[in-house]
Structures are given as structure tokens and as C-alpha cells.
Amino acid sequence: MRVTTAAAAAALLTLPLLASSAAAASPAPPPDAPATSVPATPATPPAASSTSVPPPAPAPATPPAPTPTPASEATPSPAPSATPAPGEAPYAPPMGWNSRSLGCSVTEAAVRQAADALAPLAPLGYRHVVIDDCWLAAQRADGALVPDRARFPGGVEALAAYVHGKGLKLGVSLSAGTKACAGGGAGSYKNEAADAARVKAWGVDYVKYDWCNIPTADFPGQNVRQIAETLYPRMRQALGDGVVFAMNNEDGSTVPWLWAKGAGATTWRTNVYNRPIADTYANMVDIWEFNQLRAEYAGPGSWADPDLIQAGRGGMTETEYRAQFTLWAVGAAPLMLQADPAKAPAAVVANPKVIAVNQDGLGVQARLVSSDGWYHVLAKPLANGDRAIALFNESDRAATISTTLARAGLGRGRHRVEELWTGAVTSTGGTIAAQVPAHAAVLYRVGPSREQAPPLVTVEVDPGALGDDRPTTLEPGRSGDIVTRVTNTGATGRLRDVRVALTAPDGWRADARSSTRAARLDGSETFTVTWSVTPPAGAAPGPYALSATVTSSAGTQTAAASVAVATAPPSGRTYLSDLTWTNAKNHFGPVEKDTSNGERAAGDGKPITIQGVRYAKGLGAHAPADIEYYAAGRCTTVEFSAGIDDEVGEAGSAVFEVWADGGRVARSELLTGARPAQKVTADIRGARHVRLVATNGGDNATSDHADFADAAITCQ
């Protein structure tokens, strides 16, 4: 997790950037774009918005695509008006699908297909089908917007009618600048009233208003925020309240959280760098953290938007996708799918109780109850007085996270606790706790109740100390101790006849070294079992799952944790490039063995060379880099010659470090491409894990090709 001080966060939120910097950040117009926007035609009176209420069921048949109808696009007929019903935007965060993954391959047929796939999810709230760029023609017709005829031959009005017929709503993207962000379409700058009337008459219900190609020269002396506060309200006012207005201001220099609600924005983006969310766990967490900093500015009808739901795209595990959905749900964020709706996993995106937390009528974004960098507790007040409580484990190891009713804003006495992903219902008199897997989140709905549910039980497998981000490591053919714990957390009743079983992978041994049964467990008491666990001699390095099953008078509970298998170095001195690392992170491309880093492809390095001196052995990295080895507490020394590889000339800079378990034990000077190699030697006696780290030298990382030349470890 990135550490941000309060002062730094405040400065980040309010930093004014001049228009000249915005001009640099704004994407350049496409090659075929004209230098200036087409002059606006006189605005016509805005047509009534089309926000049709979904019918009870999707249309029974899919009508054929209409033939092109240019006349209807040139003179659209006004669409019927409807008022959004409670539970729909702007009264709840918008839900639906966005075409971003299709890019400029988006077509009318693809949007219809997405609408077909989204329609079964409409009863859950997924109603908006949003075309994200590349739908506009390169030029206006008589000053008016027209769709790209090759991609949308039937036109937008017919497409809106088709989408409405599915019980859904149609959205399009427009740009506040002179050109669209992608596809070469016209921007709405100085055409706001006419463009708003145009899309509303077509039946568009949702406008995603982008921040691209802004003519900052037209606003001398104004910073980016001031320009945004001029341009965004123009379109909001032209659209009227019946259309969802999504401010897609990815350039955070517009600081929309400080003013978007007053400008009438339904949603506003919360990131501070100009790029969309990536389908990776690290990027998702990074964006969530930024979003959480802006919780105080969001509220009913004006929602903080941390970007699209990634489930179904394939870049994260299901556990990580569920974590994102949990964080977005308690964050009262828009739930807009990026994946094909047909591929979005129902187990993640179609849980009605989790969605109900997101759509709750109180409309409050969850606040952090506690956070220490990796382990987060969030609480979201709900309209009926309950609290949604999320426990999120950002770290790489399962961890037990806990809070209390009082800290979550609840009163005393017996409370019903429902875990919304599993449906398990328990009770507590004061404490809520769970062992949360790595990169996972659990979500409870908690409220006062006299329901006689069993007490909340916390089951832990291989519990580690908070702050230990590394799974327990076992060696092939060697036994190691693993602990399981069972705690009567809820303390609303006694647990009787408690039994614990541990399941290991095929071929492993798991033998209990203490009793696996307890006759009873009173409130807050814990029952611990120690197990001797042995991987087979031929076990391959990597992660393996251990799971515990607990049966008692409260029913059956399970928990799981991951352990790692790794082989320690042999006795004597061994080059690290001849060993298998347990983890490696590198800025560009993979870490290379016995060559320089090269570029981004694997195996493209050259002989390691520092100031003309060649080294036959070593590790070639690109700072920032972090390479970890398992030492098993049986090694004494790590040594290497640190330097910037000659392949980048005199450019590049880095500082080289050695970490033994949780502490730094050696550090080089700041080395550049103009300096010779520096010998680094580290005492690592007793350490189980050793990390070789190259940090960026404080400048641009492009040329930081960091060599750990002749890197070796000495073990007993």
C-alpha cells in the first residue's frame, strides 16, 4: 500500500494546475481531426429525456437490425419522458455495462449483443448500456452530431429503442473538448446545448462526459479546475436532470470531488492520473485507496466513481474480483461492468444482497473504521439502521481482521451477523472477526436482533503476526508446524463438542500434535491445535492450500490459508542466479539470470558489464526491483557487486539494498551509469527470507538497469 500523510493527501486534493499543464495532459486530436471544432448551429429547444421504466421481463424475441435511416438521424423525433424511479440513478449508483474493452471495434451489433446479455441482470439493477467512444462520425452534418455509419448503420435512435425494449437504458460518451477521446468524433465544446438536445431526442438516458482535447488557449490565466467548472456545468444544464451525467474527468487535476456535486454531476471520477483502471489487483487497490480519500465529498445523487468493475476479464482471480466488487459495493460506487456481460461471473456480479448494500437508499459511502496499511475495516450505514461491514486483507497472506460493534457505529446487545457472500448467519455480542484470505474481502450485514442464531465463530489456519505479508514456507520432505485456532468470537452462547480437521494436498502428511477435540468453548475462548505438516520430498516450489473444517454445536465452519514450498540453498557458496527465487518484481521485463535486464522481452539481455568490467554471473534487473530467496535460517552472507549496466551508458541511477526478513541489513550509495561497481556484503544470519532490492534513484526510471553482479549466498 502506498503511504500518504494527511498533509500530502490534502496537497494532492487541492493542487491547482495551470491550463498549460492541462494542454499537455489532454490527448492530441486524431490525425484526421480538423484543427478547430465545427461552429455550433443555433440550439433547438431540448427534447424530453427518455428514461423508460424497465418492463417486467425482457422482450421475447430479438428484432432484426433496422436498415440505415439517415432521415431519422437528421430530424429525430422527441422521445417520451419518464421520471427515474427510486433505486435508479441518480437516486442510487448507476449499474450497467460499458463498451471500453471493445475500443474502436465497437459496433451496433456488439452493443445489441451486450444488451441481450445484460437484460437478465436488469432485475438486479444493471440497466445502463454505455457506448464509450468511437460511435461518432468524424464530421458533423449541418453542424449536428451524427453516428459513424459504418459502425452504427441503424443509427442511435433505433439502437436506443432496441435497448429500451430490453428494459435497459442507453448511454453514450461525449467530450467537453473539440474532439472525442478516441475515434475522431466531434467534441461538444461550444455545441453543448445542441448536442444535448440531439442525444436526448434519440432517446439517450446517460451521458459519459469526457475530458479530452480541451482548448485551454481559450481560457487564458485559468487553471484546469476553473476551466472544468465552466465546461462541465454547461452540458449538465443542457441535458437536464432526467439524464445521468457521468463526469469522466480522468485527469484528476480538475479536482472534481471539491465541486462536482454542486455542478449536478451524477458521478465523478476519483483518480489523479489520466488512465483507466487496469485488470490487475495492484492497480485496483491503488485506485480504491484514492477513491477512499474522497469519501467525504460523495453522497446521494452524486457518487464517487473509481472506474469500471473488472470481473470476467481474466487478469485477476475470482477472490480478487470479489474483493473489488465488495469495495465498490460499500463505497456506493457505480457498478459498471467492463467485461462482456455474458462472461462476467454471476458468483461475483449477481449477488443480490451485496448489490442491495451498494443500492441502499441512504446513499452513504463506507468510511474506514480502522486501517494499518494492509488490513482494512470499513463500515457503511444502511437505511434500516444496519451496518455493512467489510474486512479487506490487502496483503499476500491470510490474516485475521477484527472490529467491534461500537467502532462500527452500532449499539450494545445481541446483533445478527450475515456474511453476504456465503449467506452464513451468526450472532455477536460485541466483536466481529474473520480470517480473511490474501487479497480477499468478507462482507457482513449487521444489525440488532433477538434471532437465536449461533455465535460467530472465527477459524484460523496458520495465523501469522499482523504485518507478516509472507506465507509460511515449508521444505520438501521436512516437517513444519502449522497451527489452527477456533475462537467463540460472538460470545452469545457456548460452543459444544468442537472438532477440528486439517486437509492438506494429496501426498502430504498432516498429523495433529495435540488434541483435535474440545468439549466446550465459552465466549471469547480459543481452542488451538498444532499440526506437523510435511510436503513430499518431490514437492515443486510454489503455493499450496491448507484448509481446516470445524464442527460444533454452531454447525460447520471452514477456513483456508496458503503455505509455500521452497528449497533452501545448499551448504557453501552458491551463485544466486543458479537458484530459484521465491518471488521477483521488476520495473520493465523479467529479472534476467547471468545477463543484463535488456528491454521488456525475456532473454534479451547482454553480458553483465559495469564500467567496462564483464561479469559471467549475476542478476540483471530494472529498478525498482525486488528479488526474494528462501534461506531457511541456515545462511550467513549475501554479497554482490552493484552497478548500472553499460547498456544504458551513463544514464540510470539506483540504490541497492539487502533485506533479511523484515529488516534492511545492507545498502549501497546512490550509483549511476557513470560510476564503477560497488561491493555490497550483508550479514543474513538467522534470516528465513532474503531480498535483493534496487530502488529508483529519485529520477526517471527509464534507464535504471540495475546489475547484481556476481551475486552469491553462503550457507551452512
C-alpha positions in Angstrom: 0.0 0.0 0.0 1.2 3.5 -0.8 1.7 5.5 2.4 0.1 9.0 2.2 0.4 11.5 5.0 -2.6 13.8 5.8 -0.7 16.8 4.6 0.4 15.2 1.4 -3.1 14.0 0.7 -4.5 17.4 1.3 -2.0 18.9 -1.0 -2.8 16.3 -3.6 -6.5 17.0 -3.4 -6.3 20.8 -3.9 -3.2 21.4 -6.1 -4.2 23.8 -8.9 -2.6 23.1 -12.2 -2.4 25.8 -14.9 -4.1 25.5 -18.2 -0.7 25.0 -19.9 -0.2 21.7 -18.0 -3.7 20.6 -18.9 -3.0 21.2 -22.5 0.0 18.8 -22.2 -2.1 16.2 -20.5 -5.0 16.4 -22.9 -4.8 13.7 -25.6 -3.9 15.0 -29.0 -6.6 15.1 -31.6 -6.6 12.1 -34.0 -4.6 12.6 -37.3 -7.8 13.2 -39.3 -9.3 15.7 -36.9 -9.7 19.3 -38.0 -7.7 21.9 -36.2 -10.8 23.6 -34.8 -14.3 22.5 -33.9 -17.2 23.0 -36.4 -19.2 26.1 -35.4 -22.3 25.3 -33.5 -25.7 25.7 -35.1 -28.4 27.6 -33.2 -29.6 25.4 -30.4 -33.0 23.9 -30.6 -35.2 23.6 -27.6 -34.1 20.4 -25.6 -36.3 17.4 -26.2 -37.7 15.5 -23.3 -35.4 12.8 -21.9 -36.1 9.2 -22.5 -35.6 7.3 -19.2 -38.1 4.5 -19.8 -39.0 2.3 -16.8 -38.0 -1.4 -17.4 -40.8 -3.8 -18.3 -41.3 -6.8 -16.1 -39.5 -9.1 -18.5 -37.2 -8.8 -21.5 -38.7 -8.8 -24.9 -39.4 -12.4 -26.0 -37.7 -12.1 -29.3 -34.8 -10.1 -30.8 -36.0 -7.9 -33.7 -33.7 -7.7 -36.7 -31.4 -4.8 -37.0 -33.0 -1.9 -38.9 -31.7 -0.6 -42.2 -29.9 2.7 -42.2 -32.3 5.6 -41.8 -30.4 8.8 -42.4 -33.5 11.0 -42.3 -34.4 9.9 -38.8 -31.0 10.9 -37.6 -31.2 14.2 -39.3 -34.5 15.1 -37.8 -35.1 12.9 -34.7 -38.5 12.7 -33.2 -38.8 13.6 -29.5 -38.6 10.6 -27.2 -41.2 10.1 -24.4 -40.3 11.4 -21.0 -40.1 9.5 -17.8 -39.0 10.2 -14.3 -36.4 7.9 -12.7 -37.9 5.6 -10.1 -36.3 5.2 -6.6 -33.5 2.8 -6.8 -32.3 4.1 -10.2 -29.7 6.7 -10.9 -29.5 9.4 -9.7 -31.1 8.0 -6.5 -28.7 5.0 -6.4 -25.3 4.5 -8.1 -25.7 3.6 -11.7 -25.2 0.0 -12.8 -24.7 -1.5 -16.2 -22.1 -2.2 -18.9 -19.5 0.0 -20.7 -18.0 -0.8 -24.1 -14.5 0.3 -23.2 -13.0 -3.2 -23.8 -14.2 -3.1 -27.4 -12.4 0.2 -28.1 -12.9 1.3 -31.7 -14.1 -2.1 -32.7 -17.4 -1.3 -31.1 -20.4 -1.7 -33.5 -24.1 -1.5 -33.3 -24.3 -5.3 -33.4 -21.9 -5.6 -30.5 -23.9 -3.2 -28.4 -27.1 -5.1 -29.2 -25.4 -8.3 -28.2 -24.3 -6.7 -24.9 -27.8 -5.5 -24.2 -29.1 -9.1 -24.8 -26.6 -10.4 -22.3 -27.2 -7.6 -19.8 -31.0 -7.9 -19.9 -31.2 -10.9 -17.5 -29.3 -8.8 -14.9 -31.7 -5.9 -15.2 -33.8 -7.0 -12.2 -30.7 -6.7 -10.1 -30.2 -3.1 -11.2 -27.9 -3.4 -14.3 -29.8 -1.1 -16.7 -27.3 1.1 -18.5 -25.7 0.1 -21.8 -23.0 2.7 -22.4 -21.1 3.2 -25.7 -17.7 4.5 -24.7 -16.2 6.4 -27.7 -15.8 5.6 -31.4 -19.5 5.9 -32.2 -19.4 9.4 -33.7 -18.7 10.3 -37.3 -15.6 12.3 -37.9 -17.6 15.3 -39.1 -20.9 16.9 -38.1 -23.7 17.0 -40.6 -25.0 20.6 -41.0 -23.5 21.3 -37.6 -25.2 18.4 -35.8 -23.8 15.2 -34.3 -24.2 12.0 -36.4 -23.1 8.5 -35.7 -20.4 6.6 -37.6 -22.4 4.9 -40.4 -20.0 2.0 -40.8 -20.2 1.1 -37.1 -23.8 2.1 -36.4 -25.7 1.8 -39.6 -29.1 1.8 -38.0 -28.4 5.0 -36.1 -28.6 5.8 -32.4 -32.4 6.4 -32.2 -33.1 2.8 -33.4 -30.5 1.4 -31.1 -32.0 3.3 -28.1 -35.4 1.8 -28.9 -33.9 -1.7 -29.0 -32.1 -1.2 -25.7 -35.3 0.3 -24.1 -37.2 -2.7 -25.4 -34.9 -4.9 -23.3 -35.8 -2.9 -20.2 -32.5 -1.1 -20.3 -31.2 2.4 -20.9 -28.7 3.7 -23.5 -25.6 5.8 -22.7 -23.1 7.5 -25.0 -19.8 9.3 -24.4 -19.2 12.9 -25.4 -16.2 15.1 -24.9 -16.0 18.5 -23.3 -13.3 19.4 -25.8 -13.1 19.9 -29.5 -12.8 16.2 -30.3 -13.8 12.9 -28.8 -11.1 11.0 -26.8 -11.0 8.2 -29.5 -12.4 7.5 -32.9 -12.1 11.1 -34.3 -15.6 12.2 -33.5 -16.6 15.8 -32.8 -16.4 17.2 -29.3 -19.1 19.2 -27.7 -17.2 22.4 -27.0 -19.4 25.4 -27.8 -22.1 22.9 -29.0 -23.3 21.8 -25.6 -27.0 22.8 -26.0 -27.4 21.4 -29.5 -25.6 18.1 -28.7 -27.6 17.6 -25.5 -30.9 18.1 -27.4 -29.6 15.8 -30.1 -28.8 12.8 -27.9 -31.9 13.3 -25.7 -34.1 13.3 -28.8 -32.5 10.0 -29.9 -33.5 8.5 -26.5 -30.2 8.6 -24.8 -30.5 8.3 -21.0 -26.9 8.6 -19.8 -24.0 10.8 -21.0 -20.4 10.0 -20.0 -18.7 13.4 -20.5 -15.0 13.0 -21.1 -12.2 15.5 -20.6 -10.2 15.3 -23.9 -8.8 17.8 -26.3 -9.7 20.8 -24.2 -8.9 24.2 -25.9 -7.1 25.6 -22.9 -5.8 28.6 -25.0 -9.4 29.8 -25.0 -9.1 30.3 -21.2 -6.1 32.4 -20.6 -5.0 32.7 -17.0 -7.3 30.0 -15.8 -6.2 26.7 -14.2 -7.6 23.3 -15.1 -10.2 23.3 -12.3 -11.5 26.7 -13.4 -11.9 25.5 -17.0 -13.7 22.3 -15.9 -16.0 24.3 -13.7 -17.0 26.3 -16.8 -17.4 23.4 -19.3 -19.0 20.6 -17.2 -22.0 22.6 -15.9 -22.8 23.7 -19.5 -23.6 20.2 -20.5 -25.2 19.3 -17.2 -27.6 22.2 -17.6 -28.3 21.4 -21.3 -29.1 17.7 -20.5 -31.4 18.4 -17.6 -31.9 16.3 -14.5 -33.5 13.3 -16.4 -30.2 12.1 -17.9 -27.4 10.5 -15.9 -24.4 12.8 -16.1 -21.2 10.9 -15.6 -18.2 13.3 -15.4 -15.3 11.2 -16.7 -12.6 13.6 -15.7 -9.7 11.1 -15.6 -7.3 14.0 -15.3 -7.5 14.5 -11.5 -6.1 18.0 -11.8 -9.7 19.1 -12.2 -10.3 18.0 -8.6 -14.0 17.3 -9.2 -14.6 16.0 -5.7 -14.4 19.6 -4.5 -17.2 20.9 -6.8 -18.9 18.2 -8.9 -21.9 17.7 -6.5 -22.8 21.4 -6.8 -22.4 21.2 -10.5 -25.1 18.4 -10.7 -22.8 15.5 -11.6 -24.4 12.1 -11.1 -20.9 10.5 -10.9 -17.4 11.9 -10.9 -14.0 10.1 -11.3 -11.7 10.0 -8.3 -8.3 9.1 -9.7 -5.5 11.6 -10.2 -3.8 10.2 -13.2 -5.0 10.1 -16.8 -5.6 6.4 -17.5 -8.4 3.9 -16.9 -8.4 1.1 -14.4 -6.2 -1.9 -15.4 -7.3 -5.5 -14.9 -4.7 -6.1 -12.1 -5.0 -6.5 -8.4 -2.3 -3.9 -7.6 -3.9 -1.2 -9.8 -7.4 -2.0 -8.5 -6.2 -1.5 -4.9 -4.3 1.7 -5.8 -7.5 3.2 -7.3 -9.6 2.1 -4.4 -7.3 3.9 -2.0 -7.5 7.1 -3.9 -11.3 6.8 -4.0 -11.5 6.2 -0.3 -9.7 9.5 0.3 -12.6 11.3 -1.3 -15.4 9.6 0.7 -16.4 12.8 2.4 -17.4 14.5 -0.8 -19.7 11.8 -2.2 -23.4 11.4 -1.3 -26.9 10.6 -2.6 -27.2 11.6 -6.3 -23.5 12.5 -6.7 -21.4 9.3 -6.5 -17.6 8.9 -6.4 -16.6 6.8 -9.4 -13.4 4.7 -9.0 -14.0 3.2 -12.5 -15.3 0.0 -14.0 -15.9 -3.5 -12.5 -13.2 -5.8 -13.9 -14.8 -9.2 -13.1 -14.7 -11.5 -16.1 -11.8 -10.0 -18.0 -9.3 -12.6 -16.7 -6.5 -10.5 -15.2 -7.4 -11.2 -11.5 -8.5 -14.2 -9.5 -12.1 -14.7 -8.5 -11.1 -13.8 -5.0 -9.7 -10.5 -6.2 -12.7 -9.8 -8.3 -14.9 -10.4 -5.3 -12.8 -8.0 -3.3 -13.2 -5.3 -5.9 -16.9 -5.8 -6.0 -17.1 -5.7 -2.2 -15.1 -2.4 -2.0 -17.2 -0.8 -4.8 -20.4 -2.0 -3.1 -19.7 -0.5 0.3 -18.2 2.5 -1.5 -21.6 3.4 -3.1 -19.7 3.4 -6.4 -21.2 2.8 -9.8 -21.3 -0.9 -10.7 -20.5 -0.7 -14.4 -19.2 -3.9 -16.0 -16.3 -3.7 -18.4 -16.3 -7.4 -19.4 -18.8 -8.9 -21.8 -21.9 -9.3 -19.6 -22.1 -12.9 -20.7 -18.6 -13.6 -19.3 -19.0 -11.6 -16.0 -19.1 -14.3 -13.3 -22.5 -14.4 -11.7 -20.9 -15.5 -8.4 -19.3 -12.1 -8.3 -21.6 -9.6 -10.0 -25.0 -11.1 -9.4 -25.2 -11.4 -5.6 -28.5 -9.5 -4.8 -27.6 -8.9 -1.1 -24.2 -7.4 -1.9 -25.9 -5.3 -4.6 -28.5 -4.2 -2.1 -25.7 -2.7 0.0 -24.5 -0.7 -3.0 -28.0 0.5 -3.9 -29.1 1.2 -0.3 -31.4 4.3 -0.1 -29.3 6.1 2.5 -26.6 6.5 -0.1 -23.6 6.8 2.2 -20.1 5.8 1.2 -18.4 3.5 3.7 -15.7 5.0 6.0 -12.6 3.4 7.3 -13.1 2.2 10.8 -9.5 1.1 11.0 -6.6 0.5 8.7 -2.9 -0.2 9.3 -1.8 -0.3 5.7 -2.7 -3.9 4.8 -5.8 -4.7 6.9 -8.9 -2.6 6.5 -12.2 -2.4 8.2 -15.0 -0.3 6.5 -18.5 0.4 7.8 -21.4 1.7 5.7 -24.6 2.8 7.4 -27.8 1.4 5.8 -31.2 2.9 5.6 -32.8 0.5 8.1 -30.2 1.1 10.8 -27.9 -1.9 10.0 -24.3 -1.5 9.1 -22.5 -3.2 6.2 -19.0 -4.1 7.5 -16.2 -5.1 5.1 -13.0 -6.7 6.2 -10.4 -6.4 3.4 -7.0 -8.1 3.5 -4.7 -6.3 1.1 -1.7 -8.4 1.9 -0.3 -11.6 0.4 -1.0 -13.8 3.5 -4.3 -14.8 5.2 -4.8 -12.6 8.2 -7.4 -12.3 11.0 -9.1 -8.9 10.9 -11.5 -7.8 13.7 -13.5 -4.8 14.9 -16.3 -4.2 17.4 -19.9 -3.2 17.2 -19.1 0.1 18.9 -16.3 1.0 16.5 -18.7 0.2 13.6 -21.3 2.6 15.0 -23.7 0.0 16.4 -25.1 -0.3 19.9 -24.8 -2.9 22.6 -26.6 -6.2 22.8 -27.1 -9.2 20.6 -26.7 -8.5 16.9 -27.4 -10.6 13.8 -24.4 -11.1 11.6 -24.9 -12.2 8.0 -21.9 -12.8 5.7 -23.3 -11.7 2.4 -21.1 -13.8 0.1 -21.8 -17.1 1.8 -25.2 -16.4 3.4 -24.0 -17.7 6.8 -26.0 -16.2 9.7 -24.5 -15.9 13.2 -24.7 -13.6 16.1 -22.4 -11.5 18.3 -22.5 -9.5 21.4 -19.6 -7.2 20.6 -16.8 -8.5 18.3 -16.7 -9.3 14.6 -13.6 -11.1 13.3 -12.7 -13.4 10.5 -9.6 -14.9 9.0 -9.6 -13.2 5.6 -7.6 -14.9 2.8 -4.9 -12.9 0.9 -6.3 -10.3 -1.5 -9.8 -11.1 -0.2 -12.7 -9.3 1.4 -15.6 -10.5 3.5 -18.8 -8.5 3.8 -21.2 -8.6 6.8 -24.6 -7.1 7.3 -25.0 -6.5 11.0 -28.0 -5.2 12.9 -29.7 -5.6 16.3 -31.8 -8.8 16.5 -33.2 -11.2 19.0 -32.8 -14.0 16.5 -31.3 -17.0 18.2 -28.5 -17.6 15.7 -25.4 -19.4 16.8 -22.4 -17.3 17.9 -19.9 -16.0 15.3 -17.0 -18.5 15.2 -13.6 -17.4 13.9 -11.5 -20.2 12.4 -7.8 -19.6 11.6 -5.3 -21.6 9.7 -1.6 -20.8 10.1 -2.3 -17.4 11.7 0.7 -15.1 11.5 1.6 -11.8 13.2 -0.1 -8.8 11.7 2.3 -7.2 9.3 3.8 -10.6 8.2 3.0 -10.4 4.5 4.6 -13.8 3.6 3.0 -17.2 3.8 4.7 -19.8 6.0 7.4 -21.7 4.0 7.9 -25.5 4.2 10.7 -27.5 2.6 10.1 -30.7 0.6 10.4 -33.8 2.8 10.8 -31.7 6.0 8.0 -31.3 8.6 7.0 -27.9 9.9 4.4 -26.8 12.5 1.1 -25.3 11.4 -1.4 -24.0 13.9 -5.2 -23.9 13.7 -7.3 -21.8 16.1 -11.0 -21.7 16.8 -12.5 -18.8 18.8 -16.0 -18.2 20.1 -16.0 -14.6 18.8 -19.7 -13.9 19.0 -19.9 -15.0 22.7 -23.7 -15.2 22.5 -23.7 -18.9 23.5 -21.4 -21.8 24.4 -19.9 -24.0 21.7 -20.1 -27.7 22.5 -18.3 -30.7 21.1 -15.8 -28.7 19.0 -13.8 -30.8 16.5 -11.1 -29.7 14.1 -9.7 -31.4 10.9 -6.9 -30.2 8.7 -6.8 -31.1 5.0 -3.5 -30.9 3.1 -2.8 -31.6 -0.6 -2.5 -35.1 -1.9 0.7 -36.8 -0.9 1.2 -34.5 2.2 1.1 -35.6 5.8 -0.8 -33.6 8.4 -0.5 -35.1 11.9 -2.1 -33.5 15.0 0.4 -33.0 17.8 -2.3 -32.0 20.3 -6.0 -33.0 20.8 -8.3 -32.1 18.0 -11.5 -32.0 20.2 -12.7 -29.7 22.9 -15.8 -30.4 25.0 -16.9 -26.8 25.1 -15.8 -23.3 24.2 -17.3 -20.4 26.1 -17.5 -16.8 24.9 -14.2 -15.4 23.7 -12.3 -18.6 24.4 -9.9 -20.0 21.9 -9.0 -23.7 21.1 -5.6 -24.3 19.4 -4.3 -27.3 17.6 -0.7 -27.8 16.5 -0.1 -29.9 13.4 3.0 -31.4 12.0 2.8 -30.8 8.2 5.2 -32.5 5.7 5.3 -31.9 2.0 6.5 -34.8 -0.1 10.2 -34.9 -1.0 9.4 -34.1 -4.6 7.1 -31.2 -4.0 7.6 -28.5 -6.5 8.2 -24.9 -5.3 5.1 -22.8 -5.1 1.9 -22.1 -3.1 -0.3 -24.8 -1.7 -3.6 -24.6 0.2 -4.3 -26.0 3.6 -7.9 -26.0 4.9 -9.5 -26.5 8.3 -13.0 -27.8 9.0 -14.6 -27.1 12.4 -17.8 -28.8 13.6 -19.6 -27.9 16.8 -23.0 -27.1 18.1 -22.9 -24.0 16.0 -22.6 -26.0 12.8 -19.7 -26.3 10.4 -17.2 -23.6 9.6 -14.2 -23.7 7.3 -11.1 -21.6 6.7 -8.1 -21.9 4.4 -4.6 -20.5 4.1 -1.8 -20.8 1.6 1.7 -22.1 2.5 4.7 -22.0 0.3 7.1 -24.8 -0.6 10.7 -23.7 -1.3 14.2 -25.4 -1.2 16.9 -23.7 0.8 20.4 -23.2 -0.8 23.0 -26.0 -0.3 25.8 -25.5 2.1 28.8 -23.5 0.9 28.8 -20.6 -1.5 26.3 -20.5 -4.4 25.6 -18.0 -7.1 22.0 -16.7 -6.7 21.5 -17.0 -10.4 21.8 -20.8 -10.0 19.0 -20.9 -7.5 15.2 -20.5 -7.8 13.9 -17.3 -6.3 10.6 -17.4 -4.4 9.4 -14.0 -5.7 10.7 -11.4 -8.2 9.3 -8.0 -9.2 10.9 -5.9 -11.9 10.0 -2.5 -13.4 10.4 -3.5 -17.1 10.5 -7.1 -18.3 11.6 -10.0 -16.2 14.7 -10.2 -14.0 17.4 -11.9 -16.1 19.9 -14.6 -14.9 23.6 -14.0 -15.9 22.8 -11.2 -18.3 21.7 -7.6 -18.1 18.0 -6.7 -18.0 17.9 -5.8 -21.7 14.5 -4.5 -22.6 11.0 -5.8 -21.9 11.3 -9.3 -23.5 12.6 -12.3 -21.7 16.1 -13.4 -22.6 17.0 -10.1 -24.4 19.9 -9.1 -22.1 23.6 -8.8 -22.8 26.6 -9.9 -20.8 26.6 -8.0 -17.4 29.0 -5.1 -17.8 29.7 -2.3 -15.4 32.2 0.4 -16.5 33.8 -1.9 -19.0 34.1 -4.8 -16.5 32.3 -8.0 -17.5 30.8 -10.5 -15.1 29.8 -14.0 -16.1 27.3 -14.4 -13.2 24.7 -12.3 -11.7 21.2 -10.9 -11.9 20.1 -8.2 -14.3 17.2 -6.1 -13.1 15.4 -2.8 -13.8 14.8 -0.7 -10.8 12.6 -0.6 -8.9 13.2 -4.4 -8.5 12.7 -6.8 -5.6 14.1 -10.4 -5.7 13.5 -12.8 -2.8 15.2 -16.1 -1.9 14.4 -18.6 0.9 17.3 -19.0 3.2 15.7 -21.2 6.0 17.7 -19.5 8.7 20.8 -21.5 7.7 22.7 -18.9 5.7 25.3 -16.3 6.8 26.2 -13.9 3.9 25.0 -12.4 0.7 27.4 -10.4 -1.5 27.4 -8.8 -4.9 28.9 -6.0 -7.0 26.2 -3.4 -7.6 26.1 -1.0 -10.5 24.2 0.3 -13.5 24.8 -1.7 -16.7 26.8 -0.2 -19.5 23.9 -0.9 -21.9 22.3 2.4 -20.8 25.6 4.4 -21.0 25.9 7.0 -18.2 22.2 7.2 -17.7 20.3 5.4 -15.0 20.6 5.5 -11.2 19.7 3.2 -8.3 20.4 2.3 -4.7 21.0 -1.4 -3.9 19.8 -3.0 -0.7 19.7 -6.3 1.1 16.8 -7.2 3.4 16.8 -10.1 5.9 13.2 -11.0 6.9 11.8 -7.6 7.9 14.9 -5.5 8.3 17.4 -3.9 6.0 20.9 -5.2 6.6 23.0 -3.5 3.8 22.7 -0.5 1.5 24.8 0.9 -1.3 25.5 4.5 -2.2 23.5 6.1 -5.0 25.1 4.6 -8.1 24.8 6.0 -11.6 25.9 4.8 -15.1 29.0 6.9 -14.7 30.2 5.1 -11.6 32.1 1.8 -11.1 30.6 -1.1 -9.3 30.4 -1.0 -5.5 30.8 -4.2 -3.4 27.9 -4.9 -1.1 28.1 -7.5 1.7 25.3 -8.4 4.1 25.1 -10.4 7.2 21.9 -12.5 7.0 22.5 -15.0 9.8 19.2 -16.4 11.1 17.1 -15.0 8.3 14.5 -17.2 6.7 13.9 -14.9 3.7 16.4 -12.6 1.9 15.5 -9.9 -0.6 17.8 -8.1 -3.0 16.2 -4.7 -3.7 17.1 -2.0 -6.2 15.3 1.3 -5.6 14.9 4.1 -8.2 17.5 6.8 -7.7 14.9 9.5 -7.5 14.7 10.4 -11.2 13.0 8.9 -14.2 13.3 5.0 -14.1 13.6 4.5 -17.8 17.3 3.8 -17.8 17.7 2.2 -14.3 19.2 -1.1 -15.5 20.5 -2.4 -12.1 23.0 -5.3 -12.0 23.6 -7.5 -9.0 26.9 -8.8 -10.5 28.5 -12.0 -9.1 25.6 -12.2 -6.6 26.2 -15.1 -4.2 24.9 -16.6 -0.9 26.9 -18.6 1.6 25.1 -21.1 3.8 25.9 -23.7 6.4 
